[in-house]
Amino acid sequence: MTRVSCFPPCLSCDCREWYRRNFTITFLMARVTLQNMWNNLSPAKGGKKNDPTAT
């Protein structure tokens, strides 16, 4: 049975590990960025803090 890989056979194991680590770091950075954006766009906890009609 042939082993299926998403990397070309010319890449060494070290290169494969580097790509995997780079992808993981990029994924985590994107996750934090999206979470920060979501927190800035969503209403604050309680819903009344950013409401201009609240007294």
Jmol script that loads the backbone (N, CA, C; Angstrom):
load data "model"
ATOM      1  N   MET A   1       0.846  -1.170   0.000  1.00  0.00           N
ATOM      2  CA  MET A   1       0.000   0.000   0.000  1.00  0.00           C
ATOM      3  C   MET A   1       0.893   1.236   0.000  1.00  0.00           C
ATOM      4  N   THR A   2       0.562   2.210  -0.812  1.00  0.00           N
ATOM      5  CA  THR A   2       1.344   3.431  -0.938  1.00  0.00           C
ATOM      6  C   THR A   2       0.936   4.417   0.147  1.00  0.00           C
ATOM      7  N   ARG A   3       1.941   4.997   0.758  1.00  0.00           N
ATOM      8  CA  ARG A   3       1.675   5.994   1.799  1.00  0.00           C
ATOM      9  C   ARG A   3       1.364   7.337   1.146  1.00  0.00           C
ATOM     10  N   VAL A   4       0.256   7.955   1.549  1.00  0.00           N
ATOM     11  CA  VAL A   4      -0.156   9.238   0.989  1.00  0.00           C
ATOM     12  C   VAL A   4       0.358  10.343   1.901  1.00  0.00           C
ATOM     13  N   SER A   5       1.010  11.327   1.289  1.00  0.00           N
ATOM     14  CA  SER A   5       1.547  12.436   2.059  1.00  0.00           C
ATOM     15  C   SER A   5       1.183  13.736   1.366  1.00  0.00           C
ATOM     16  N   CYS A   6       0.989  14.783   2.162  1.00  0.00           N
ATOM     17  CA  CYS A   6       0.673  16.075   1.567  1.00  0.00           C
ATOM     18  C   CYS A   6       1.950  16.829   1.192  1.00  0.00           C
ATOM     19  N   PHE A   7       3.102  16.251   1.476  1.00  0.00           N
ATOM     20  CA  PHE A   7       4.377  16.865   1.137  1.00  0.00           C
ATOM     21  C   PHE A   7       5.015  16.123  -0.030  1.00  0.00           C
ATOM     22  N   PRO A   8       5.698  16.835  -0.921  1.00  0.00           N
ATOM     23  CA  PRO A   8       6.399  16.160  -2.011  1.00  0.00           C
ATOM     24  C   PRO A   8       7.497  15.249  -1.450  1.00  0.00           C
ATOM     25  N   PRO A   9       7.830  14.174  -2.157  1.00  0.00           N
ATOM     26  CA  PRO A   9       8.829  13.244  -1.643  1.00  0.00           C
ATOM     27  C   PRO A   9      10.231  13.862  -1.525  1.00  0.00           C
ATOM     28  N   CYS A  10      10.474  14.981  -2.184  1.00  0.00           N
ATOM     29  CA  CYS A  10      11.803  15.580  -2.132  1.00  0.00           C
ATOM     30  C   CYS A  10      12.065  16.287  -0.800  1.00  0.00           C
ATOM     31  N   LEU A  11      11.007  16.538  -0.009  1.00  0.00           N
ATOM     32  CA  LEU A  11      11.198  17.227   1.267  1.00  0.00           C
ATOM     33  C   LEU A  11      11.698  16.242   2.325  1.00  0.00           C
ATOM     34  N   SER A  12      12.680  16.664   3.067  1.00  0.00           N
ATOM     35  CA  SER A  12      13.211  15.816   4.129  1.00  0.00           C
ATOM     36  C   SER A  12      12.302  15.875   5.344  1.00  0.00           C
ATOM     37  N   CYS A  13      12.571  15.043   6.308  1.00  0.00           N
ATOM     38  CA  CYS A  13      11.785  15.034   7.544  1.00  0.00           C
ATOM     39  C   CYS A  13      11.920  16.351   8.283  1.00  0.00           C
ATOM     40  N   ASP A  14      13.117  16.916   8.302  1.00  0.00           N
ATOM     41  CA  ASP A  14      13.314  18.181   9.000  1.00  0.00           C
ATOM     42  C   ASP A  14      12.448  19.269   8.378  1.00  0.00           C
ATOM     43  N   CYS A  15      12.394  19.285   7.059  1.00  0.00           N
ATOM     44  CA  CYS A  15      11.596  20.278   6.357  1.00  0.00           C
ATOM     45  C   CYS A  15      10.113  20.061   6.661  1.00  0.00           C
ATOM     46  N   ARG A  16       9.703  18.826   6.723  1.00  0.00           N
ATOM     47  CA  ARG A  16       8.319  18.498   7.038  1.00  0.00           C
ATOM     48  C   ARG A  16       7.951  18.986   8.441  1.00  0.00           C
ATOM     49  N   GLU A  17       8.838  18.766   9.385  1.00  0.00           N
ATOM     50  CA  GLU A  17       8.604  19.230  10.750  1.00  0.00           C
ATOM     51  C   GLU A  17       8.521  20.744  10.798  1.00  0.00           C
ATOM     52  N   TRP A  18       9.359  21.424  10.022  1.00  0.00           N
ATOM     53  CA  TRP A  18       9.344  22.885   9.987  1.00  0.00           C
ATOM     54  C   TRP A  18       8.005  23.385   9.451  1.00  0.00           C
ATOM     55  N   TYR A  19       7.518  22.770   8.383  1.00  0.00           N
ATOM     56  CA  TYR A  19       6.225  23.175   7.817  1.00  0.00           C
ATOM     57  C   TYR A  19       5.098  22.920   8.812  1.00  0.00           C
ATOM     58  N   ARG A  20       5.147  21.797   9.497  1.00  0.00           N
ATOM     59  CA  ARG A  20       4.107  21.484  10.476  1.00  0.00           C
ATOM     60  C   ARG A  20       4.117  22.500  11.617  1.00  0.00           C
ATOM     61  N   ARG A  21       5.300  22.825  12.122  1.00  0.00           N
ATOM     62  CA  ARG A  21       5.419  23.799  13.209  1.00  0.00           C
ATOM     63  C   ARG A  21       4.966  25.182  12.741  1.00  0.00           C
ATOM     64  N   ASN A  22       5.349  25.563  11.529  1.00  0.00           N
ATOM     65  CA  ASN A  22       4.970  26.857  10.975  1.00  0.00           C
ATOM     66  C   ASN A  22       3.448  26.945  10.820  1.00  0.00           C
ATOM     67  N   PHE A  23       2.832  25.878  10.344  1.00  0.00           N
ATOM     68  CA  PHE A  23       1.380  25.855  10.200  1.00  0.00           C
ATOM     69  C   PHE A  23       0.696  25.972  11.555  1.00  0.00           C
ATOM     70  N   THR A  24       1.222  25.273  12.561  1.00  0.00           N
ATOM     71  CA  THR A  24       0.636  25.318  13.898  1.00  0.00           C
ATOM     72  C   THR A  24       0.699  26.721  14.474  1.00  0.00           C
ATOM     73  N   ILE A  25       1.846  27.377  14.342  1.00  0.00           N
ATOM     74  CA  ILE A  25       2.003  28.741  14.855  1.00  0.00           C
ATOM     75  C   ILE A  25       1.054  29.690  14.130  1.00  0.00           C
ATOM     76  N   THR A  26       0.971  29.554  12.813  1.00  0.00           N
ATOM     77  CA  THR A  26       0.076  30.415  12.035  1.00  0.00           C
ATOM     78  C   THR A  26      -1.378  30.195  12.438  1.00  0.00           C
ATOM     79  N   PHE A  27      -1.761  28.943  12.631  1.00  0.00           N
ATOM     80  CA  PHE A  27      -3.124  28.622  13.036  1.00  0.00           C
ATOM     81  C   PHE A  27      -3.452  29.237  14.394  1.00  0.00           C
ATOM     82  N   LEU A  28      -2.529  29.128  15.354  1.00  0.00           N
ATOM     83  CA  LEU A  28      -2.771  29.684  16.682  1.00  0.00           C
ATOM     84  C   LEU A  28      -2.857  31.209  16.649  1.00  0.00           C
ATOM     85  N   MET A  29      -2.009  31.843  15.843  1.00  0.00           N
ATOM     86  CA  MET A  29      -2.059  33.298  15.720  1.00  0.00           C
ATOM     87  C   MET A  29      -3.386  33.738  15.105  1.00  0.00           C
ATOM     88  N   ALA A  30      -3.859  33.028  14.103  1.00  0.00           N
ATOM     89  CA  ALA A  30      -5.139  33.357  13.467  1.00  0.00           C
ATOM     90  C   ALA A  30      -6.282  33.173  14.458  1.00  0.00           C
ATOM     91  N   ARG A  31      -6.191  32.132  15.271  1.00  0.00           N
ATOM     92  CA  ARG A  31      -7.233  31.881  16.259  1.00  0.00           C
ATOM     93  C   ARG A  31      -7.322  33.016  17.278  1.00  0.00           C
ATOM     94  N   VAL A  32      -6.179  33.471  17.770  1.00  0.00           N
ATOM     95  CA  VAL A  32      -6.160  34.571  18.732  1.00  0.00           C
ATOM     96  C   VAL A  32      -6.690  35.852  18.084  1.00  0.00           C
ATOM     97  N   THR A  33      -6.282  36.104  16.844  1.00  0.00           N
ATOM     98  CA  THR A  33      -6.740  37.311  16.139  1.00  0.00           C
ATOM     99  C   THR A  33      -8.256  37.295  15.961  1.00  0.00           C
ATOM    100  N   LEU A  34      -8.795  36.169  15.519  1.00  0.00           N
ATOM    101  CA  LEU A  34     -10.247  36.073  15.333  1.00  0.00           C
ATOM    102  C   LEU A  34     -10.988  36.197  16.660  1.00  0.00           C
ATOM    103  N   GLN A  35     -10.427  35.636  17.710  1.00  0.00           N
ATOM    104  CA  GLN A  35     -11.063  35.734  19.022  1.00  0.00           C
ATOM    105  C   GLN A  35     -11.072  37.187  19.504  1.00  0.00           C
ATOM    106  N   ASN A  36      -9.971  37.911  19.301  1.00  0.00           N
ATOM    107  CA  ASN A  36      -9.918  39.321  19.691  1.00  0.00           C
ATOM    108  C   ASN A  36     -10.903  40.152  18.875  1.00  0.00           C
ATOM    109  N   MET A  37     -10.982  39.873  17.577  1.00  0.00           N
ATOM    110  CA  MET A  37     -11.934  40.598  16.730  1.00  0.00           C
ATOM    111  C   MET A  37     -13.361  40.329  17.195  1.00  0.00           C
ATOM    112  N   TRP A  38     -13.661  39.069  17.492  1.00  0.00           N
ATOM    113  CA  TRP A  38     -15.001  38.703  17.933  1.00  0.00           C
ATOM    114  C   TRP A  38     -15.340  39.406  19.239  1.00  0.00           C
ATOM    115  N   ASN A  39     -14.375  39.461  20.163  1.00  0.00           N
ATOM    116  CA  ASN A  39     -14.618  40.113  21.447  1.00  0.00           C
ATOM    117  C   ASN A  39     -14.841  41.612  21.271  1.00  0.00           C
ATOM    118  N   ASN A  40     -14.177  42.236  20.306  1.00  0.00           N
ATOM    119  CA  ASN A  40     -14.354  43.663  20.065  1.00  0.00           C
ATOM    120  C   ASN A  40     -15.677  43.967  19.362  1.00  0.00           C
ATOM    121  N   LEU A  41     -16.160  43.043  18.553  1.00  0.00           N
ATOM    122  CA  LEU A  41     -17.400  43.284  17.805  1.00  0.00           C
ATOM    123  C   LEU A  41     -18.644  42.865  18.563  1.00  0.00           C
ATOM    124  N   SER A  42     -18.520  41.895  19.436  1.00  0.00           N
ATOM    125  CA  SER A  42     -19.701  41.428  20.157  1.00  0.00           C
ATOM    126  C   SER A  42     -19.987  42.353  21.338  1.00  0.00           C
ATOM    127  N   PRO A  43     -21.244  42.409  21.765  1.00  0.00           N
ATOM    128  CA  PRO A  43     -21.585  43.276  22.903  1.00  0.00           C
ATOM    129  C   PRO A  43     -20.863  42.801  24.163  1.00  0.00           C
ATOM    130  N   ALA A  44     -20.604  43.741  25.036  1.00  0.00           N
ATOM    131  CA  ALA A  44     -19.924  43.412  26.289  1.00  0.00           C
ATOM    132  C   ALA A  44     -20.813  42.518  27.136  1.00  0.00           C
ATOM    133  N   LYS A  45     -20.226  41.848  28.117  1.00  0.00           N
ATOM    134  CA  LYS A  45     -21.009  40.973  28.996  1.00  0.00           C
ATOM    135  C   LYS A  45     -22.060  41.807  29.730  1.00  0.00           C
ATOM    136  N   GLY A  46     -23.254  41.328  29.755  1.00  0.00           N
ATOM    137  CA  GLY A  46     -24.346  42.049  30.373  1.00  0.00           C
ATOM    138  C   GLY A  46     -25.169  42.800  29.338  1.00  0.00           C
ATOM    139  N   GLY A  47     -24.583  43.171  28.224  1.00  0.00           N
ATOM    140  CA  GLY A  47     -25.320  43.785  27.141  1.00  0.00           C
ATOM    141  C   GLY A  47     -25.634  45.258  27.314  1.00  0.00           C
ATOM    142  N   LYS A  48     -25.426  45.849  28.466  1.00  0.00           N
ATOM    143  CA  LYS A  48     -25.804  47.238  28.706  1.00  0.00           C
ATOM    144  C   LYS A  48     -24.614  48.189  28.684  1.00  0.00           C
ATOM    145  N   LYS A  49     -23.415  47.676  28.719  1.00  0.00           N
ATOM    146  CA  LYS A  49     -22.231  48.528  28.836  1.00  0.00           C
ATOM    147  C   LYS A  49     -22.053  49.446  27.627  1.00  0.00           C
ATOM    148  N   ASN A  50     -22.243  48.933  26.427  1.00  0.00           N
ATOM    149  CA  ASN A  50     -22.048  49.725  25.217  1.00  0.00           C
ATOM    150  C   ASN A  50     -23.352  50.267  24.646  1.00  0.00           C
ATOM    151  N   ASP A  51     -24.430  50.103  25.368  1.00  0.00           N
ATOM    152  CA  ASP A  51     -25.739  50.540  24.876  1.00  0.00           C
ATOM    153  C   ASP A  51     -25.913  52.037  25.140  1.00  0.00           C
ATOM    154  N   PRO A  52     -26.008  52.867  24.092  1.00  0.00           N
ATOM    155  CA  PRO A  52     -26.109  54.310  24.311  1.00  0.00           C
ATOM    156  C   PRO A  52     -27.444  54.738  24.915  1.00  0.00           C
ATOM    157  N   THR A  53     -28.460  53.863  24.854  1.00  0.00           N
ATOM    158  CA  THR A  53     -29.766  54.229  25.420  1.00  0.00           C
ATOM    159  C   THR A  53     -29.849  53.904  26.905  1.00  0.00           C
ATOM    160  N   ALA A  54     -28.897  53.151  27.428  1.00  0.00           N
ATOM    161  CA  ALA A  54     -28.927  52.800  28.856  1.00  0.00           C
ATOM    162  C   ALA A  54     -28.559  54.022  29.692  1.00  0.00           C
ATOM    163  N   THR A  55     -29.190  54.141  30.846  1.00  0.00           N
ATOM    164  CA  THR A  55     -28.901  55.292  31.719  1.00  0.00           C
ATOM    165  C   THR A  55     -28.089  54.882  32.910  1.00  0.00           C
TER     166      THR A  55
END
end "model"
wireframe off; spacefill off
backbone 0.3
color backbone group
